[in-house]
Amino acid sequence: MGPRVVLLCSLFGVLLGQGAEQISIEGCCKDGQNRGNDNEDCASLPLISESTTCRIVQEQCCVTVLEDNMCTTGINMAKDQGACDSLFSNTCETKTTKMCCDCCLLGKATQEQGLSCDHNLSVGYQCGLVSRACCLLLDGAPDNQTIPTPKTELPSKDETNKNEDNLVLSDPCKGKCAHNCVGNDTCTCFKGYKLKPDGKTCDDINECLLGASNCRAGERCINTEGSFRCQREISCGTGYELTDDNNCKDIDECETGIHNCGPVFECQNSQGSFRCVPKVKCGAGFIQDALGSCIDINECVSETGPMPTQGQVCINTVGSYVCQRNSVNCGRGYHLNEEGTRCVDIDECKGPDGVCAGHGCINLVGSYRCECEAGYIFNSVSRVCEDINECRHYPGRLCAHKCENVLGSYMCTCTTGFKLAVDGRNCDGDKSPYTVWRPIPLDPGARDLNECETNPCSQECANVYGSYQCYCRRGYQLSDIDGMTCEDIDECALPTGGHICSYRCHNTPGSFFCSCPLSGYTLSPNGRSCQDVDECVTETHTCSENQSCFNVQGGFRCLSFDCPNNYRRVGETVARLERSDTLRCIKSCQPNDVACVLDPMHSVSHTFISLPTFREFTKPEEIVFLRTTVPAYGSYHLGSYDVKFDILEGNVENAFDIIKRVENGMYVGVVRQVKSLIGPLSTVLKLSMRNLTTQGDSGQNIINVHVFVSEFWF
């Protein structure tokens, strides 16, 4: 499998340096609350003061708002659905929501069983508060508390605790009740408050926490002293600003000067963003890079490049390209296909030459075989049907006097003064010769002679009754001409010769041997396969000290990468790169660099893979995995969250695609090879991984996959 690229898909905060302006603790908390209401990442808030105390207050107030919102969601789920099963994943976003949902169910169960809401179970402070609140709400909380309309301005809780006598309210109980007394020393609270267990003091009701607000969709509930308020949620996204009338207006980065176009570029504003257009135009065959320099376009790898004709390949030149005939050499029994890209079998039996000359023909992969008629035998060297010389194969055993060979058979004749008998073999005393054209059976009563004693065979001889049989050692075959001489078998020319060696086959007397390309490969221990030489491990490469060696099939590459401006390298340069290694640059903005902060790209990564050529596909092959930490179909701070994968550049011949799927509850991008590629070839797949929210794109990561395709298929 290919290398695995793991990137964290989350919102990024940037620390911006500020002056030493004194900010109150309340101001720090207010800033944190506002950012919590905007669903910002509380762990990466922009600093508004150099004070450590302010940073702590800012972060904790932000976390409190987020936890209140998450807890409200859990309580509403417990009230509406009566179950918390949908909160199955224990992530940062769902942990608090699930706790409040479960604890609210605990409070409901306490009330339904007639138990006291002030139970003393050791379930934790926050869980106990939620459980008691849900229990009290079901235990007869007045309906008019759900939509409080306070008319009396009350002092703060702190002021009430400090001096209850300062309340400007009627108090028939002479100060025993914090709010109202209804007789018999019974205390009650104003709307938006609830009586504490001591029966005297009152505590604010968090309508947002209990889900008792009447805020509509698109509004957020914010608790206040004795009441609540509904605040509209609006987020315009990057490149827009919110106007006073709650509309989103495009920011003209060119006019405000917050763009990052260099001196050789001209800024052009667009909706939600801007473009840097080069002032100098490049000629045909060139394109401008990020610095405004004109660089050559590789037409051979671009999607709009030329389509080579059959049997040709594209070769890039400076400013242009040329088409050159593809020099693919096919072995005996094969020829190029119509596209000129690979070798296919020749069906010799369908050719006009009649390779078997009237005999039966059977096509084989890379060869053919003739089914010869009776009296003929197939010569695997000359590949034709040759006549069998029966008289030479069976000397003295077919005819009584003379044996003469004819095409496909033989005939017996007699010497002068004899004629051929009716058995077609023996001769009678007649002066006129007579011939017959059929084989004659041997006489079973004759005494056997061991012909092997005279060494008639070139290698091995086996005596049989009435004759003998010649055999050959391994790697040789009996001659079809005399039946006694052993000839070398050309294993490389056999129908399976193309599969004996992975690269090239060389015939030797009685055997053969395999060889590999001159460089980059070595013969494996089985003597037939070629295995790659890892030059990076054997240190036979030529890479310098500031370069990293990456092994490819049949060679190596010396690689070095620099991070773009406003980015910093994660990790150190290594001498040798593995298939699973990833080089990563993350954004690191300078203080007060607004354009850098607004840039949606967060990181640039490089990874590497080596592939063989001439690959046949029965189904797409997965080569690279882009793993994220984005939960599938989940939420991020109460807003929907998604991720999108794209191939931006370098997809040669559309041989690759990228799909999104879910593994272990998380989104994963899978790069697949869907078509074969002919090497040697290299390309860089530029992949995009974008974070999506209901407000639009929230960030982007770029992954460059360096693909090296070998010249060979092993």
N, C-alpha and C positions, 0 to 999 in steps of 0.2 A: 504494500500500500504506500501511497504517497505521504509527504510530510503533513503534519497537523499544525495549523496556525490558530492559536487561541488568543482572541482579542476581547477585552471587557467593554461591553456596550452600555455605557452609563453617561449621565450628564457630567460635564467637566466644569469645575470652577477654577478661576484664575485669580491669584492673589495680586492685587494692585496696590502699589505703595501709596500711602496717604501722608499728609502732613501730621504734625503733632497737635492738631486741634483738639481741645478738651471736649469730650462728649459725655453727657450724664449717663448713669447706669440705666435710667428709664429710657433714654434715647437708644442705647445699645439694645435693650430688650425689645423696644418698639420696632427697630430695624429687623431683628430676628423674627418677630411675629409676622411682619409684612412679607418677608421672604418665605416663611413657612406657608403663608396663605397662597403664595405664588408657586408652591411646589418646588422650590429650589433645593439643591443638595445641602443639607445643614452642615455637613462635614467640610464643605469647600466654599464657604461664604466669602465674598470680598470683604477685606478688613476695612472698617471705618475709623479705627483708632489703633494706635500702637500699644494701647493698654492690654495686658493679658487678661485682666478682669473683664474688660469690655468684650473681648473675644469669647470668653466663657459664657457670659450672660447672653450675648448675641446668639451663640450656637444653641444653648439650652432653651431659650425662649422659642427658637425656631423648631427644635425637636418637640417641645411641648405642644405647639400648634399642630404639627403633623400627627403626633400621637393622639391628640383629641379628635382630629378628623378621622383617623383610622379606627379609633375606639367607637366613634359615632356610627361608622359603617357597620361595625360588628354588632352593636346594640340594635340597630335597625334590622339587621338580618335576623337576629334572635326574635325580635318582635314580629316581623313579617312572615318569616319562613319557619320559625320554631326549630331550626337546626343549623349547624355550622359545618355540614359535610363538604360544602363546596370549597372551604378553605383548607384544602388538603396539603398544600406545600408550605413548609415551615421557613419562608423567606423573610427578609427584613420587612417587606411590605405587608405581609399577611400575619406575622407573629402577634403584633398588638391587636389587629382586627380579630383574630381568632380568640385571643385571651378575653377580650371584652364580650365577644359573642357567647363564649362558653360561660363566663361569669354571670352574664345577664340571664342565661338559661338556668343557672344555679339559683339566682334570686327568684325567678318565676316558680321554680320547683319548691323553694322555701315557702313562698306565699300560698301555693296550691295545697301544700301539706299542712297549712295552718300553723306553721312555726313562726317564731319571732324573726323579724327582718334583721335584728341586731345580733346575728349569730356570731359565735367566736371561733369559727373554723380558721385554721392556719393556712389560708389561701393567698396570703399576700395583701399588702395595703391597698393597692389599686384594684385588685380583683374584689376585695371586700367592699370598696366604695361602689363599684359597678353593680355588684350583687344586691347590696342594700338599696341602691337607687331604683333598680328594676323591681324589687320586691315592694317598695313603698309606692311606686307608681301604680302597681296592680292592686294595692291594698287600700284603694279608695282615695287616691289623689284627686282633687277637684279638677273637673274638666277645664275650668277657666284658667288653670295654670298652664295649659298647653299654648295659649296665645296671650301672654301677659301684656297689659297696657298700663304700665305704672303712671300714676298721676302725681304722686308725692315724691319729691326729690329727697333721697335718703343719703346720709353720710356714708363714707366708705366703711368697709368691714373693719379696717384697722382703727378708725376713729370710733366706731361703735364699741369695740372691745376696750378701747382706752377709757371712755367715759360715757356710759350709757345714760347718765343723767342729763347729758346735753341734748338728747333727742327732743325736738319740738313737737311732741305728740301727746295726745291725751293718755294718761296712764292711771286708770282707776285702781290698779294693783300696786300703786306706789313704788314703781321702779322694778318690780319683780319680773315683768315681761319686757323683752327687748322691743317689741312692736306694739301689739294690742292685747288688752285683757278683756275677756268677755264675761267675767263674773266667776265666782267660786274659785278665784285664783287660777283660772284657765287661760293660758296664753295662746294667741294665734299670730300668724305672720301675714305680711302684706303679700300681694300677688307677686310671683317670681321668687318667693322665698319658701322655705320649709322649716318646720320646727325641729330643733335638734333633740337628741335623746334626753337632755336635761330638762326638757319641757318649758324652757324659758327663752333661750337665745334662738336666733334664726340664722339659717345658712342659705346662701344663694342657690337657686335651682339652675343647673346647667342644662338648659333646654336643648342645646346642640348635642350634648352627650347622651341625653335620653331620647333623642329623636322626636322631641315634642315641638319643633319649630314648624313654621309653615312656609319655609323657603322653597322656591320653585326650582325647576331644572335650570341649570346654568348659574345658580346662585349658591353661595357658601354661607353657612350659618356661623356667626361669631357671637360668643356669649358675652353679655355685659352684666353689670350689677343689677340684679332684679329683673332682667329682661334679656333680649337678644336682638341682633340685627342681621339682615340678609344683605350680603355683598355680592354684586355681580362679578363673575369670573371672566376676565378678558385677557388673552395673551396674543399679541399680534405676531410673535415670532421674529426671527432674525431679519433685519433689513426694513422693519416697519416700526412706527411709533404710535402710541395711543393718544388720540386728540381729546380735547375737553368734552366733546360730544360722544365719547365712547366709540369712535370710529378709528380704523387702522389706516395710517397714512404712510406711503413709501418714503424712506429716507434717501435723499439724494446725496450719496457718498461723494460724488464728484464735486458738488457745490460746497459741501461742508468740509471737504478736504480730509476725510477719514479713510480714503482708499489707500492702497499700497502699490499703485502703479509706479513703475520706475520712470526715469527721465526720458527713456526712448519709447515710452508708451503714452497713449492718450486715453483718459478715463471716459467711459460712456456709461451713463446710468441706465439701469433696468429695474423692473418691478421686483423689489425685495433684495436687490443685489447691484452689482456693477460689473463691467467688463474692461479689461486692459487691452486696447487695440494698438498694435505696433504702428509707429509713425512711418517707418521705412518698410516698403513692400518688397518681398523676395520674389525672384524670378521663378519660372516654371521648373518643377523638379526639386524645389526647396521649400522649407517651412521654417518659421521662426520659433525659437525655443523661449523659455521663460525669461531669458535675459535679453531678448530682442535680436539674437544672432541668427543668421540664416544657416540652417543645417540641411543636409541632403535628405530627401524622402526615399525610403526604401520601398519602391513601388511593388517589389516582389512579395512583401509581407503585408501590405496595406489591403484593406477590404475592397477598395475601389481600384486595385491594381490590375495589370493585364491578365488575361486568361490564356495561358500557353496552349498552343496547338498540340495535336497528338505527337508524342515522342520528343517534346521540347520542354526545357526548363528555363525559368527566368533567372537572370543574373543582374544584380543591381550595379549601377555605375554612378559616378558623381553627377547628379542632376538628371539622370535618366536611367535606362535599363536596356538590356539586350536579351534576346531569346536564343538559346543554344540547344542544339539537338541533344537529347538525353542518351548518353552512351551506356545503355544497359546491355550487357553481354549475356546471352542465353546459351546454355549448354546444348549438346546433341539431343534431339527429340523435343526441343522447346522453341518457341518463337515469341516475340513481343505481342502483347494484346493490342487492340485497336487504339487505346489511349497511349500506348508506348510507355506504360508505367511498370509493367511486371511481365514475367515469363509465364506462358501457359503451354499446355501439352499440345503437340502436333498429332493429329489423327492420320497416321500414314496410310491406313486402310482406305480412306476416302480420297486419297490423291489420285491423279490421272495416270501415274506411272505404273500402277499395278505391281507393287513391291513383291508380291508373292507369286507372280507369273502364273495365274490360273489356279493356284492352290488357295485354301482357306486362309483368311487373315483375321487376327485378333489384336485390337489396339490395347496397348499398355501405357501407363503413365511414364512419359518420356521415352517410349520405345514401342515395339510391336513384336508379334510372334506369328509365324506361319504354321497353319495346320496342314502338313504335307500329305499327299495321297500315298497309297500303298506303293512301296518300292522306292520312296524318297525319305530323306531325313533333313531336319532343319539345322543349318550351320549358324550358330550364334555369333560367329565372327563376321562372316560375309553377309548374314541375315537373308539367305536365299535357301530354297529347297534344292538339295542336291541328290542326284541318283545314288542309290545304294549298290555297290558292287558286290553282289551276292557271291560271285565266284571267288573274290579275294577274301571276303569275310569267312567263308566256309570252304576252304580249299580241299578238294578231293572228296567232298562229302555230298555234293549235289548231283553230280553226273558220273557215270561209269567211265566215260572216255574224256570228253572235252566239255568245258563250261565256257560259255561266251555271255558277257554282260550286255544287256540292252537297257534302254531308258525305262525305268520303273520295274524291271524284271530281269530275267536271264533265260538262256536256252541251252539245252544239251545237244551236242552233236557227236557223231561217231567217226572213227578213223576210216580210211578207205577200206572197203570190203565188208563194212558193217552197216547195219541200219538200226535206227532207234526203235527200241521195243515199245510195246503198247503201254508200259508203265512210265514212259517218258524219261527214263533214267538209264536203263541198261541198253546194251547194243547187241543185236542178233547178227548172224552171219549173212548179211545181205550187202551187196556192193553199193546200193543207193542210200545215201544218208537221208535221215528223216529228223526233223526238229519239232520241238514243242515249246510253247511259251508259258510254262507254269512251274511253280516250285515243286520239288519231288521230296516226299518224306524220307527220313533216314532209315536205314536198316537197323532195327533194334537188336538183332542177333549178332552184330559185328563185335569184335574184341576191341576194347577201349585202348587208345594210345595216349600216354601222358605227354602232350605237346609242350608243356611248360618246361620240360627238361632242356629244351633247345633255346630257352630264353627268347621267345618271339615278341614279348611285350617290353616297352621302354621302361616301365616302372614295376607294376605288380601284375602277377599272372595267377589265375585260378583254373585248375583243370576240371572239366565237366565231361560227362559221358559222351564220347564221340566227338569232343571238341575241347575248346578252352575259352576263357574269358579274360580280357585285359582290364585292369583297374588302375586308377590314378590316385596319387596322394592328395591331401587337402590343398586346395588352391589350383588344381589342375583338372582338366577334363579330357576325355578320350577323343582322339581325332575322328572326325566323320569321314575322312578319306580312306585310311587304312585300318582303322579300328584297333591299332596297336600302339600308336604314338600318343604320348600325353602332352597336351598343349596347355599353356598358362591361361587361367581364367582372369579376364579383366574385370575385377569386382566393381571398378568405378563406372564401367559401361553397362552393368546390369540394370534392369528396370528399377531396382531399389538403390542404385548407386548414389542417387542424389540425396538419400537419407542416411548413408553410412557416415559421412563426415558433416559437421555443421558448417564448414567453410569450403575446403578443397580436398579432393581425394587424389592420391598418386598411386598408380599401379606398380607393383614389383613382381618378379617371378615367384609365383606361388602365394602371393600375399598382396598387401597394400598398406599405405600409411596416410594419415591425415595431417593437414597443416592449417595454421591460423594466419591472420593478417600480420604483416611484418612488425607493426608496432601497436601497442595498446592491449594486446591479448597474449595469452599463453595457453598451450595445450593442457587440458585437464587430465587427471590421472587415468581416465578411461581411454585415453588415446584418440578420442573422436570429437569431443566437444571442445569449444573454445571458451575460456573464462577470462573476464576482464582483469587487467592489472591495475591495482589501486596505487597510482603514482604518489598520491598524497601520503599513504602509509609507508611505502618503500622509500619515500623522499627522493624520488627520481624526477620530481617536477622542477620547474624553473621559476617559481613564484618568489617575489622579493619579500623582505621582512614585513612590510606594511600591507601585504596582500594575503588573502586567504585562499588556500587550495581547495577546490571542489572536484571530486572524482566523477567523471562521466564514463559511459560505456565506450571503451576504446581510446580514452585519453583523459584530459583534465582541463580545468579552467582556473586561471588566476583572477580572483574577484576582489574588488575593493569598492566601498560605497561611502559617500559622504552625506550627512543629513542636510536637508534644505535649511534656508534661513529660518530662524525662529523655532528650530527643532533641535533636540539633543539626543544623542545616542544612548540606548539602554544596553548596558553590558560592554565588554571589551572586545577588541578584534582578536579572533582566534586563528591559529595557523592552519587549521583544517576544518572544513565545513562538512557536516553530515546532512543526509537527506531530510532529517527532521529539524535542523537548525533554522532559526528565524532571526534576522537582524531587524531591529525595530528602532524607529525614531519617533519620539513623542513631542507634542507641541510645548514650547517653553517660551512664553512671551516676555518681552522686556516691560518694565514698569511703564504704565500710561500708553502702551501701544494698543490703541482701541481697534485698529484694523486687524491686528493679530487676534485679539479676543473675539471679534465678530466672525473671523474665518471659521467655517463649520468643520474644516478638516482637523482631526485630532491626532492622527498618527500615520506614519508611512512605514511599511514593513517590506522585507525582502525574504523570499524562501526559494528553494531550488529543487529541481527534479530532473532525472535523466531517463529517457525512454528509448526503446529500440525502434527500428524502422520496419516497414513491410508488415505491419500488424493487422491481422484479420480479426474482425469484431463480430461476435454473435450477440453481444449486448454491450451497452456503454460501460466503460471501466472507470471506476472512481479513483482519482489520483491525489486530490488535495481536499482537506476538510477545514472549514473555517468555523470554529466553535465559539459560541457567544455565551454570555451569562444572562440572556434575555429570556424570561419564562414565556413559554408558548401560551397564547390566549390569556395572559395574566394582566396585571396592572402595575403601574409605577407611580406611587404617591397618588392613588385614586384616579389616575388617568390612563387610558389605553396606551400600550407601548408595543412597537413592532420593529422589525429590521428587514431591510431589502438588500439583495445581492445583485450585482451587475458585472459584466465583462466590458470594460471601457475600450481597451486597445489590445493589439497583438494576437487576435484570434485568427491564425493562419488557416485559410481554406475552411473556416468555420468548423474546425476539427474539435472544438471544445464547447461545452455549455456549462451552466451553473444552475443548480436547483436548490430550493429551500425545503428542509424537512425538520421533524421534531425528534430529538433523541434525549431520553431521560428528562423529559419535560422542558428542554431548552431548544431554541432555534439553532440549526446548523446549516451552513452553506456548503454544498458538495460540488467541486469542480470535476467534470467527467470528460474523458476523451471519447468522442463518438465517431471519429473517422480516422483512417490510417494516414500516417505522414511518412514521406520518404526523406531520409537524411542523406548527407549531414545537413542539419537545420537547427537553428536556435531562434527563440522568440521570447518575449517578455509579456506574459498575460497581466494586464493591469486590471485588478479587481477592485470593486467598490463595495463597501459594507456601510450602509446608511441607517442611522437610528431614526425611527419615525414615531411621532406622537400625534395626538389630535390637533396640535397647533402647527404641525408640519415637521420638517427635518430638524433634528436637534443635534446632529453631529455626523461626521463621516470618517471612515478609516480606509486607507488605500493599502492594498496588498499587491506587491509585484512578485509574480511567480515566474522565475527564470527556468524555461523549458529547453533542454538540450536533447535533440533527437540524433541517435547514432546512425552511422552510415550502414551498419549491418543489422541483421535481424536477431542477433544473439547478444 
